[in-house]
Amino acid sequence: MAIKKQYLKSKPICKVTFTVEAPDAKKASVVGSFNDWNAKKAPLKKLKNGTFKGTVDLDKDSSYEFKYVVDGAYVNDSEADSYAWNDFAGAENGVVTV
């Protein structure tokens, strides 16, 4: 799993690329506070090597909770910037700070 950040000079936006390795999975998406935890808003594309990848534009100077949804199962990113407990989920969520 990996998170890559690319800051734009022309706008207060950071393009964040989320990558999750799931060679046996059929579908994956990234959900979080930036898309109302809606898996349909940020589906990840499956690459030939079995990795899923997708990019989301996030406002700079903010932190967002997120998780991956891999074939219906919620998965944290081991390389998240930090983790935050979420009472609603009853679990920790990954946090990306841009």
All heavy atoms as an XYZ file, in Angstrom:
759
protein
N       0.842     -1.172      0.000
C       0.000      0.000      0.000
C       0.885      1.231      0.000
O       1.966      1.219      0.557
C      -0.910     -0.010      1.222
C      -1.923     -1.130      1.200
S      -3.035     -1.060      2.598
C      -2.878     -2.734      3.149
N       0.362      2.252     -0.626
C       1.165      3.465     -0.704
C       0.282      4.677     -0.941
O      -0.821      4.556     -1.487
C       2.183      3.344     -1.828
N       0.793      5.816     -0.523
C       0.129      7.089     -0.743
C       1.163      8.024     -1.343
O       2.240      8.215     -0.786
C      -0.396      7.682      0.577
C      -1.388      6.726      1.223
C      -1.035      9.044      0.329
C      -1.754      7.115      2.643
N       0.833      8.607     -2.500
C       1.734      9.553     -3.146
C       1.023     10.899     -3.231
O      -0.145     10.964     -3.611
C       2.093      9.061     -4.550
C       3.036      9.960     -5.285
C       3.327      9.426     -6.665
C       4.088     10.444     -7.482
N       4.144     10.089     -8.889
N       1.731     11.972     -2.867
C       1.147     13.311     -2.865
C       1.845     14.198     -3.882
O       3.071     14.225     -3.946
C       1.279     13.942     -1.482
C       0.618     13.133     -0.385
C       0.933     13.698      0.980
C       0.439     12.794      2.081
N       0.816     13.284      3.404
N       1.029     14.902     -4.680
C       1.576     15.853     -5.648
C       0.839     17.176     -5.465
O      -0.358     17.277     -5.750
C       1.397     15.337     -7.079
C       1.927     16.274     -8.126
C       1.664     15.778     -9.545
O       1.001     14.779     -9.751
N       2.187     16.500    -10.506
N       1.567     18.179     -4.972
C       0.970     19.489     -4.718
C       0.981     20.320     -5.991
O       1.989     20.376     -6.701
C       1.738     20.219     -3.615
C       1.596     19.549     -2.276
C       2.489     18.563     -1.863
C       0.547     19.888     -1.421
C       2.341     17.937     -0.629
C       0.400     19.270     -0.190
C       1.300     18.303      0.195
O       1.149     17.685      1.407
N      -0.147     20.973     -6.281
C      -0.235     21.837     -7.452
C       0.222     23.244     -7.082
O      -0.109     23.749     -6.006
C      -1.675     21.878     -7.970
C      -2.284     20.546     -8.397
C      -3.680     20.771     -8.965
C      -1.415     19.842     -9.419
N       0.963     23.876     -7.988
C       1.431     25.235     -7.728
C       0.340     26.256     -8.020
O       0.308     27.323     -7.424
C       2.652     25.543     -8.588
C       3.868     24.731     -8.197
C       5.046     25.050     -9.076
C       6.243     24.197     -8.667
N       7.394     24.418     -9.536
N      -0.559     25.933     -8.950
C      -1.568     26.889     -9.389
C      -2.828     26.916     -8.532
O      -3.600     27.867     -8.593
C      -1.963     26.587    -10.834
O      -2.464     25.257    -10.926
N      -3.060     25.869     -7.714
C      -4.273     25.790     -6.898
C      -3.917     25.218     -5.527
O      -2.937     24.501     -5.395
C      -5.297     24.848     -7.540
C      -5.795     25.245     -8.892
C      -6.772     24.181     -9.383
C      -7.063     24.325    -10.847
N      -7.886     23.238    -11.350
N      -4.742     25.496     -4.516
C      -4.495     24.922     -3.176
C      -5.003     23.476     -3.093
O      -5.809     23.122     -2.244
C      -5.258     25.860     -2.248
C      -6.399     26.344     -3.086
C      -5.854     26.441     -4.498
N      -4.532     22.658     -4.018
C      -4.988     21.269     -4.154
C      -3.769     20.343     -4.107
O      -2.700     20.680     -4.597
C      -5.713     21.062     -5.506
C      -6.970     21.922     -5.590
C      -6.030     19.608     -5.780
C      -8.120     21.446     -4.759
N      -3.982     19.165     -3.550
C      -2.976     18.111     -3.588
C      -3.609     16.899     -4.254
O      -4.683     16.451     -3.860
C      -2.522     17.759     -2.174
S      -1.248     16.470     -2.142
N      -2.958     16.409     -5.303
C      -3.418     15.181     -5.958
C      -2.823     14.010     -5.170
O      -1.616     13.859     -5.125
C      -2.970     15.140     -7.409
C      -3.684     16.144     -8.286
C      -3.329     15.918     -9.739
C      -4.227     16.713    -10.641
N      -5.580     16.218    -10.715
N      -3.687     13.223     -4.554
C      -3.247     12.107     -3.729
C      -3.568     10.811     -4.463
O      -4.720     10.554     -4.806
C      -3.921     12.123     -2.343
C      -3.433     10.953     -1.498
C      -3.644     13.448     -1.634
N      -2.531     10.028     -4.730
C      -2.705      8.741     -5.399
C      -2.661      7.641     -4.349
O      -1.684      7.508     -3.617
C      -1.616      8.519     -6.462
O      -1.677      9.593     -7.403
C      -1.818      7.194     -7.184
N      -3.749      6.889     -4.287
C      -3.872      5.774     -3.352
C      -3.612      4.474     -4.106
O      -4.147      4.270     -5.190
C      -5.287      5.735     -2.754
C      -5.613      6.917     -1.894
C      -6.254      8.022     -2.421
C      -5.289      6.916     -0.544
C      -6.577      9.108     -1.620
C      -5.603      7.995      0.263
C      -6.250      9.094     -0.275
N      -2.787      3.611     -3.524
C      -2.457      2.333     -4.139
C      -2.604      1.220     -3.113
O      -2.124      1.346     -1.990
C      -0.996      2.348     -4.651
O      -0.815      3.476     -5.513
C      -0.665      1.087     -5.410
N      -3.289      0.162     -3.506
C      -3.458     -0.988     -2.620
C      -3.219     -2.265     -3.423
O      -3.703     -2.398     -4.540
C      -4.846     -0.991     -1.931
C      -5.976     -1.056     -2.926
C      -4.960     -2.117     -0.929
N      -2.408     -3.158     -2.855
C      -2.126     -4.432     -3.510
C      -3.188     -5.445     -3.093
O      -3.346     -5.732     -1.911
C      -0.739     -4.930     -3.137
C       0.367     -4.052     -3.691
C       1.745     -4.542     -3.293
O       1.907     -5.744     -3.035
O       2.649     -3.701     -3.233
N      -3.918     -5.950     -4.089
C      -4.960     -6.938     -3.822
C      -5.152     -7.781     -5.082
O      -6.161     -7.669     -5.768
C      -6.252     -6.242     -3.417
N      -4.169     -8.628     -5.402
C      -4.208     -9.363     -6.668
C      -5.414    -10.286     -6.835
O      -5.837    -10.540     -7.961
C      -2.903    -10.159     -6.676
C      -2.377    -10.105     -5.293
C      -2.971     -8.911     -4.627
N      -5.987    -10.761     -5.735
C      -7.128    -11.670     -5.838
C      -8.476    -10.949     -5.788
O      -9.516    -11.583     -5.953
C      -7.058    -12.720     -4.724
C      -5.813    -13.581     -4.829
O      -5.349    -13.824     -5.954
O      -5.292    -13.991     -3.776
N      -8.451     -9.651     -5.554
C      -9.703     -8.892     -5.422
C     -10.303     -8.573     -6.785
O      -9.600     -8.456     -7.790
C      -9.441     -7.607     -4.656
N     -11.622     -8.413     -6.780
C     -12.328     -8.037     -8.005
C     -12.488     -6.530     -8.113
O     -12.453     -5.972     -9.197
C     -13.691     -8.709     -8.044
C     -13.560    -10.201     -8.208
C     -14.894    -10.846     -8.472
C     -14.613    -12.267     -8.857
N     -15.379    -13.280     -8.400
N     -12.688     -5.860     -6.954
C     -12.812     -4.401     -6.993
C     -12.318     -3.793     -5.690
O     -12.301     -4.446     -4.643
C     -14.241     -3.967     -7.295
C     -15.265     -4.383     -6.277
C     -16.653     -3.924     -6.724
C     -17.690     -4.283     -5.682
N     -19.002     -3.765     -6.007
N     -11.916     -2.535     -5.799
C     -11.425     -1.798     -4.643
C     -11.746     -0.318     -4.845
O     -11.851      0.159     -5.979
C      -9.927     -1.999     -4.464
N     -11.898      0.374     -3.734
C     -12.117      1.817     -3.777
C     -11.525      2.422     -2.507
O     -11.168      1.707     -1.578
C     -13.606      2.144     -3.902
O     -14.312      1.612     -2.817
N     -11.412      3.737     -2.517
C     -10.958      4.442     -1.318
C     -12.136      5.286     -0.847
O     -12.806      5.946     -1.648
C      -9.685      5.279     -1.573
C      -9.899      6.375     -2.590
C      -9.149      5.864     -0.275
N     -12.423      5.195      0.457
C     -13.516      5.960      1.041
C     -12.967      6.774      2.199
O     -11.967      6.407      2.804
C     -14.661      5.042      1.534
C     -15.287      4.285      0.384
C     -14.193      4.076      2.611
N     -13.627      7.893      2.467
C     -13.147      8.695      3.573
C     -13.978      9.937      3.787
O     -15.022     10.138      3.155
N     -13.476     10.781      4.679
C     -14.186     12.013      5.006
C     -14.236     12.963      3.810
O     -15.063     13.863      3.773
C     -13.530     12.690      6.212
O     -12.152     12.897      5.990
N     -13.408     12.739      2.807
C     -13.387     13.585      1.612
C     -14.465     13.206      0.597
O     -14.733     13.954     -0.328
C     -12.010     13.556      0.934
C     -11.475     12.168      0.704
C     -11.854     11.432     -0.395
C     -10.596     11.613      1.613
C     -11.375     10.152     -0.597
C     -10.100     10.337      1.429
C     -10.494      9.599      0.313
N     -15.087     12.038      0.731
C     -16.132     11.634     -0.223
C     -17.342     11.002      0.467
O     -18.039     10.178     -0.111
C     -15.572     10.710     -1.308
C     -15.113      9.368     -0.788
O     -15.258      9.036      0.381
N     -14.532      8.572     -1.670
N     -17.585     11.407      1.709
C     -18.738     10.919      2.479
C     -18.748      9.403      2.630
O     -19.810      8.788      2.702
C     -20.060     11.388      1.848
C     -20.192     12.899      1.842
O     -19.778     13.532      2.838
O     -20.700     13.444      0.847
N     -17.572      8.785      2.639
C     -17.432      7.333      2.827
C     -18.207      6.539      1.769
O     -18.704      5.455      2.026
C     -17.837      6.926      4.247
C     -16.980      7.610      5.265
C     -17.230      8.814      5.864
C     -15.712      7.189      5.756
N     -16.194      9.150      6.709
C     -15.252      8.169      6.664
C     -14.918      6.067      5.527
C     -14.042      8.066      7.336
C     -13.719      5.966      6.203
C     -13.280      6.957      7.094
N     -18.297      7.116      0.568
C     -19.051      6.500     -0.522
C     -18.094      5.803     -1.486
O     -17.334      6.454     -2.210
C     -19.865      7.575     -1.255
C     -20.783      7.007     -2.297
O     -20.540      5.950     -2.864
N     -21.866      7.719     -2.575
N     -18.148      4.480     -1.532
C     -17.232      3.691     -2.357
C     -17.405      3.969     -3.849
O     -16.475      3.786     -4.630
C     -17.424      2.202     -2.075
N     -18.567      4.427     -4.258
C     -18.814      4.692     -5.686
C     -18.138      5.977     -6.158
O     -17.945      6.166     -7.350
C     -20.314      4.770     -5.957
C     -21.007      3.440     -5.762
C     -22.489      3.546     -6.027
C     -23.144      2.194     -5.790
N     -24.593      2.241     -5.948
N     -17.753      6.846     -5.215
C     -17.165      8.136     -5.594
C     -15.671      8.054     -5.912
O     -15.129      8.947     -6.547
C     -17.399      9.173     -4.497
C     -18.851      9.604     -4.390
C     -19.000     10.714     -3.387
C     -20.445     11.174     -3.294
N     -20.618     12.237     -2.296
N     -14.976      7.009     -5.463
C     -13.531      6.912     -5.713
C     -13.111      5.463     -5.956
O     -12.320      4.903     -5.204
C     -12.754      7.523     -4.558
N     -13.650      4.860     -7.034
C     -13.203      3.494     -7.343
C     -11.742      3.509     -7.781
O     -11.267      4.484     -8.365
C     -14.126      3.077     -8.493
C     -14.550      4.357     -9.128
C     -14.580      5.383     -8.021
N     -11.038      2.439     -7.475
C      -9.640      2.305     -7.890
C      -9.582      1.390     -9.096
O     -10.352      0.436     -9.218
C      -8.801      1.751     -6.740
C      -8.824      2.570     -5.441
C      -7.997      1.883     -4.369
C      -8.329      3.982     -5.679
N      -8.664      1.686    -10.003
C      -8.517      0.900    -11.221
C      -7.524     -0.232    -10.992
O      -6.446     -0.017    -10.449
C      -8.032      1.806    -12.351
C      -7.904      1.097    -13.674
C      -7.453      2.047    -14.755
C      -7.320      1.296    -16.064
N      -6.849      2.147    -17.142
N      -7.902     -1.436    -11.420
C      -7.011     -2.586    -11.253
C      -5.991     -2.609    -12.387
O      -6.345     -2.572    -13.560
C      -7.803     -3.898    -11.235
C      -6.926     -5.089    -10.871
C      -7.740     -6.319    -10.568
C      -6.844     -7.427    -10.019
N      -7.610     -8.590     -9.604
N      -4.719     -2.674    -12.008
C      -3.629     -2.753    -12.971
C      -3.288     -4.215    -13.239
O      -3.696     -5.111    -12.502
C      -2.413     -2.001    -12.437
C      -2.663     -0.548    -12.009
C      -1.385      0.058    -11.455
C      -3.191      0.272    -13.164
N      -2.518     -4.458    -14.291
C      -2.168     -5.828    -14.676
C      -1.414     -6.588    -13.590
O      -1.497     -7.803    -13.506
C      -1.341     -5.822    -15.961
C      -2.142     -5.436    -17.174
C      -1.296     -5.449    -18.429
C      -2.109     -5.014    -19.622
N      -1.306     -4.976    -20.842
N      -0.674     -5.863    -12.735
C       0.117     -6.525    -11.691
C      -0.711     -6.845    -10.436
O      -0.174     -7.305     -9.443
C       1.332     -5.673    -11.329
C       0.962     -4.348    -10.684
O      -0.204     -4.038    -10.480
N       1.963     -3.555    -10.379
N      -2.034     -6.568    -10.479
C      -2.892     -6.881     -9.345
C      -3.043     -5.754     -8.342
O      -3.737     -5.896     -7.348
N      -2.410     -4.632     -8.619
C      -2.498     -3.465     -7.753
C      -3.669     -2.598     -8.201
O      -3.919     -2.456     -9.386
C      -1.192     -2.646     -7.836
O      -0.111     -3.470     -7.417
C      -1.240     -1.412     -6.978
N      -4.378     -2.018     -7.235
C      -5.434     -1.060     -7.531
C      -4.891      0.333     -7.255
O      -4.186      0.550     -6.272
C      -6.651     -1.308     -6.642
C      -7.443     -2.519     -7.018
C      -7.093     -3.769     -6.534
C      -8.547     -2.425     -7.858
C      -7.824     -4.900     -6.861
C      -9.283     -3.544     -8.194
C      -8.929     -4.783     -7.701
N      -5.255      1.300     -8.144
C      -4.687      2.634     -8.017
C      -5.715      3.678     -8.442
O      -6.490      3.452     -9.371
C      -3.466      2.708     -8.937
C      -2.555      3.859     -8.735
C      -1.323      3.668     -9.618
C      -0.206      4.557     -9.201
N       0.999      4.340     -9.987
N      -5.702      4.816     -7.759
C      -6.581      5.924     -8.126
C      -6.124      7.211     -7.473
O      -5.440      7.199     -6.450
N      -6.502      8.336     -8.079
C      -6.085      9.647     -7.596
C      -7.303     10.475     -7.199
O      -8.313     10.478     -7.897
C      -5.273     10.385     -8.681
O      -4.151      9.577     -9.031
C      -4.781     11.734     -8.201
N      -7.175     11.168     -6.071
C      -8.238     12.030     -5.549
C      -7.636     13.413     -5.303
O      -6.537     13.525     -4.765
C      -8.801     11.457     -4.226
C      -9.868     12.372     -3.652
C      -9.349     10.059     -4.433
N      -8.362     14.456     -5.707
C      -7.927     15.830     -5.431
C      -8.424     16.234     -4.044
O      -9.630     16.193     -3.780
C      -8.496     16.800     -6.468
C      -7.885     16.617     -7.843
O      -6.886     15.872     -7.965
O      -8.396     17.221     -8.800
N      -7.497     16.627     -3.159
C      -7.850     17.034     -1.803
C      -7.366     18.457     -1.543
O      -6.306     18.858     -2.035
C      -7.214     16.082     -0.783
C      -7.621     14.618     -0.877
C      -6.885     13.803      0.171
C      -9.124     14.459     -0.719
N      -8.149     19.211     -0.770
C      -7.755     20.566     -0.404
C      -6.528     20.526      0.502
O      -6.454     19.708      1.415
C      -8.892     21.281      0.334
C     -10.071     21.560     -0.582
O      -9.868     21.744     -1.792
O     -11.210     21.597     -0.062
N      -5.575     21.432      0.234
C      -4.359     21.509      1.037
C      -4.663     21.965      2.454
O      -5.706     22.531      2.726
C      -3.382     22.513      0.398
C      -2.497     21.906     -0.653
C      -1.604     22.922     -1.321
C      -0.849     23.795     -0.373
N       0.041     24.740     -1.037
N      -3.713     21.743      3.336
C      -3.771     22.176      4.735
C      -4.942     21.547      5.489
O      -5.586     22.184      6.314
C      -3.835     23.713      4.830
C      -2.636     24.370      4.157
O      -1.521     23.820      4.274
O      -2.816     25.412      3.509
N      -5.219     20.278      5.177
C      -6.302     19.547      5.842
C      -5.877     18.104      6.085
O      -4.935     17.612      5.468
C      -7.562     19.551      4.980
O      -8.047     20.853      4.802
N      -6.603     17.453      6.983
C      -6.405     16.021      7.238
C      -7.716     15.302      6.963
O      -8.792     15.844      7.236
C      -5.986     15.776      8.685
O      -4.697     16.288      8.915
N      -7.619     14.105      6.441
C      -8.798     13.332      6.067
C      -8.660     11.901      6.575
O      -7.610     11.282      6.408
C      -8.950     13.291      4.540
C      -9.022     14.658      3.906
C      -7.868     15.312      3.491
C     -10.243     15.285      3.721
C      -7.925     16.564      2.903
C     -10.318     16.542      3.136
C      -9.162     17.169      2.723
O      -9.220     18.424      2.149
N      -9.736     11.372      7.168
C      -9.765      9.961      7.541
C     -10.156      9.158      6.306
O     -10.963      9.611      5.491
C     -10.785      9.722      8.658
C     -10.369     10.284      9.985
C     -11.322      9.926     11.108
O     -11.934      8.829     11.051
O     -11.463     10.733     12.036
N      -9.588      7.946      6.176
C      -9.905      7.119      5.015
C      -9.645      5.649      5.299
O      -8.948      5.285      6.237
C      -9.095      7.563      3.798
C      -7.655      7.126      3.840
C      -7.245      5.999      3.151
C      -6.722      7.814      4.589
C      -5.927      5.574      3.202
C      -5.410      7.400      4.644
C      -5.000      6.268      3.949
N     -10.193      4.822      4.442
C      -9.929      3.378      4.405
C     -10.114      2.910      2.976
O     -10.744      3.591      2.165
C     -10.902      2.601      5.296
C     -10.543      2.608      6.753
C     -11.294      1.543      7.513
C     -10.782      1.554      8.940
N     -11.083      0.418      9.707
N      -9.584      1.739      2.681
C      -9.858      1.087      1.409
C     -11.020      0.124      1.612
O     -11.182     -0.448      2.688
C      -8.642      0.301      0.913
C      -7.439      1.171      0.659
C      -6.326      1.115      1.489
C      -7.412      2.052     -0.415
C      -5.219      1.907      1.257
C      -6.315      2.859     -0.648
C      -5.217      2.781      0.187
O      -4.137      3.575     -0.038
N     -11.807     -0.068      0.571
C     -12.828     -1.105      0.567
C     -12.412     -2.081     -0.529
O     -12.403     -1.748     -1.712
C     -14.239     -0.545      0.279
C     -15.265     -1.674      0.314
C     -14.598      0.529      1.276
N     -11.990     -3.273     -0.107
C     -11.509     -4.296     -1.037
C     -12.488     -5.461     -0.991
O     -12.593     -6.144      0.025
C     -10.081     -4.759     -0.660
C      -9.598     -5.825     -1.627
C      -9.125     -3.576     -0.631
N     -13.217     -5.644     -2.082
C     -14.265     -6.672     -2.151
C     -15.182     -6.627     -0.930
O     -15.524     -7.652     -0.344
C     -13.662     -8.070     -2.320
C     -13.174     -8.321     -3.740
O     -13.518     -7.541     -4.649
O     -12.451     -9.307     -3.940
N     -15.553     -5.426     -0.524
C     -16.494     -5.245      0.580
C     -15.884     -5.182      1.966
O     -16.570     -4.869      2.932
N     -14.600     -5.486      2.099
C     -13.933     -5.462      3.412
C     -13.156     -4.149      3.575
O     -12.468     -3.705      2.658
C     -12.976     -6.641      3.535
N     -13.284     -3.544      4.754
C     -12.560     -2.294      5.043
C     -11.136     -2.611      5.477
O     -10.917     -3.457      6.330
C     -13.280     -1.507      6.140
C     -14.561     -0.878      5.645
C     -15.757     -1.573      5.691
C     -14.565      0.410      5.117
C     -16.933     -0.996      5.222
C     -15.729      0.989      4.645
C     -16.906      0.281      4.703
O     -18.065      0.842      4.232
N     -10.172     -1.908      4.857
C      -8.753     -2.166      5.102
C      -8.037     -0.836      5.319
O      -8.232      0.111      4.548
C      -8.116     -2.894      3.885
C      -6.642     -3.152      4.122
C      -8.861     -4.171      3.559
N      -7.199     -0.763      6.351
C      -6.376      0.422      6.587
C      -5.113      0.364      5.733
O      -4.634     -0.705      5.375
C      -5.968      0.526      8.052
C      -6.842      1.480      8.824
O      -7.363      2.450      8.288
N      -7.011      1.209     10.101
N      -4.565      1.532      5.458
C      -3.293      1.628      4.744
C      -2.170      1.617      5.774
O      -2.149      2.435      6.690
C      -3.240      2.918      3.925
C      -2.078      2.954      2.958
O      -0.959      2.560      3.341
O      -2.275      3.373      1.808
N      -1.235      0.698      5.625
C      -0.124      0.588      6.572
C       0.815      1.790      6.496
O       1.623      2.004      7.388
C       0.654     -0.705      6.331
O       1.151     -0.729      5.010
N       0.701      2.592      5.420
C       1.563      3.750      5.256
C       0.815      5.070      5.439
O       1.260      6.110      4.954
C       2.239      3.710      3.890
C       3.170      2.514      3.738
C       3.887      2.478      2.408
O       4.096      3.545      1.809
O       4.233      1.382      1.968
N      -0.321      5.035      6.142
C      -1.062      6.270      6.415
C      -0.201      7.211      7.245
O       0.688      6.767      7.975
C      -2.363      5.944      7.144
N      -0.474      8.509      7.142
C       0.295      9.497      7.901
C       0.101      9.303      9.404
O       1.013      9.531     10.189
C      -0.115     10.913      7.502
C       0.265     11.230      6.056
O       1.239     10.632      5.541
O      -0.414     12.065      5.439
N      -1.101      8.913      9.788
C      -1.401      8.611     11.189
C      -2.713      7.832     11.214
O      -3.258      7.494     10.161
C      -1.509      9.898     12.022
O      -2.562     10.712     11.547
N      -3.211      7.557     12.426
C      -4.467      6.824     12.582
C      -5.320      7.542     13.609
O      -4.800      8.160     14.534
C      -4.214      5.377     13.026
C      -3.404      4.616     12.008
C      -2.014      4.568     12.105
C      -4.015      3.987     10.937
C      -1.256      3.901     11.155
C      -3.270      3.312      9.982
C      -1.900      3.277     10.093
O      -1.159      2.635      9.146
N      -6.641      7.465     13.433
C      -7.564      8.111     14.358
C      -8.684      7.142     14.707
O      -9.235      6.479     13.820
C      -8.140      9.382     13.734
N      -9.017      7.062     15.992
C     -10.115      6.210     16.429
C     -11.428      6.832     15.973
O     -11.634      8.042     16.070
C     -10.118      6.056     17.941
C     -11.257      5.205     18.401
C     -12.436      5.625     18.933
C     -11.344      3.784     18.332
N     -13.255      4.558     19.193
C     -12.606      3.406     18.843
C     -10.482      2.779     17.887
C     -13.026      2.080     18.921
C     -10.897      1.462     17.962
C     -12.144      1.122     18.472
N     -12.318      6.012     15.457
C     -13.623      6.462     15.016
C     -14.686      5.683     15.776
O     -14.794      4.462     15.598
C     -13.745      6.258     13.500
C     -15.046      6.800     12.961
O     -16.115      6.290     13.274
N     -14.944      7.830     12.137
N     -15.439      6.361     16.638
C     -16.469      5.696     17.444
C     -17.561      5.073     16.582
O     -18.078      4.012     16.891
C     -17.098      6.671     18.440
C     -16.166      6.973     19.609
O     -15.327      6.110     19.942
O     -16.270      8.071     20.181
N     -17.926      5.738     15.478
C     -18.980      5.220     14.605
C     -18.572      3.874     14.015
O     -19.350      2.932     13.984
C     -19.299      6.221     13.484
C     -20.373      5.763     12.553
C     -21.707      5.798     12.931
C     -20.059      5.274     11.295
C     -22.707      5.364     12.080
C     -21.043      4.824     10.434
C     -22.376      4.880     10.832
N     -17.330      3.790     13.558
C     -16.842      2.549     12.957
C     -16.400      1.537     14.015
O     -16.317      0.344     13.738
C     -15.671      2.841     12.019
N     -16.079      2.033     15.215
C     -15.566      1.148     16.252
C     -14.191      0.610     15.903
O     -13.813     -0.497     16.271
N     -13.435      1.414     15.163
C     -12.099      1.006     14.713
C     -11.280      2.244     14.372
O     -11.810      3.353     14.311
C     -12.215      0.112     13.487
N      -9.994      2.023     14.133
C      -9.141      3.123     13.691
C      -9.255      3.280     12.185
O      -9.385      2.310     11.448
C      -7.675      2.829     14.037
C      -7.337      3.068     15.468
C      -5.835      2.995     15.708
O      -5.129      2.280     14.993
O      -5.380      3.678     16.642
N      -9.181      4.531     11.758
C      -9.112      4.852     10.332
C      -7.744      5.433     10.043
O      -7.123      6.053     10.909
C     -10.167      5.908      9.950
C     -11.571      5.358     10.036
O     -11.813      4.194      9.775
N     -12.515      6.225     10.380
N      -7.273      5.230      8.828
C      -6.043      5.889      8.396
C      -6.304      7.384      8.240
O      -7.442      7.805      8.010
N      -5.260      8.182      8.372
C      -5.372      9.623      8.180
C      -4.314     10.041      7.169
O      -3.154      9.655      7.270
C      -5.157     10.392      9.507
C      -5.160     11.897      9.287
C      -6.215     10.007     10.524
N      -4.744     10.834      6.175
C      -3.806     11.438      5.230
C      -3.862     12.939      5.447
O      -4.938     13.529      5.550
C      -4.130     11.057      3.756
C      -5.512     11.497      3.335
C      -3.078     11.588      2.813
N      -2.684     13.560      5.580
C      -2.582     14.986      5.818
C      -1.907     15.624      4.611
O      -0.834     15.197      4.190
C      -1.760     15.273      7.096
O      -2.399     14.603      8.186
C      -1.695     16.763      7.383
N      -2.576     16.639      4.054
C      -2.030     17.313      2.862
C      -1.900     18.805      3.107
O      -2.478     19.350      3.994
C      -2.876     17.048      1.606
C      -2.788     15.609      1.205
C      -4.318     17.441      1.806
